[in-house]
């Protein structure tokens, strides 16, 4: 399934979200490893999608 997300801060906000997911995954690693793995997958998928965006023209 695809989704369109709009963030007021653009890709900077999305990068912050990815970092938050990875940080949260680190915290949950010992008590909920399956959840931590899911959050890492989400962060990787979002990061891959960011990498596919065209470079902004200035």
Secondary structure, 3 states (H helix, E strand, C coil): CCCCCCCCCCHHHHHHHHHHHHHHHHHHCCCCHHHHHHHHHHHHHHHHHHHHCCCCCC
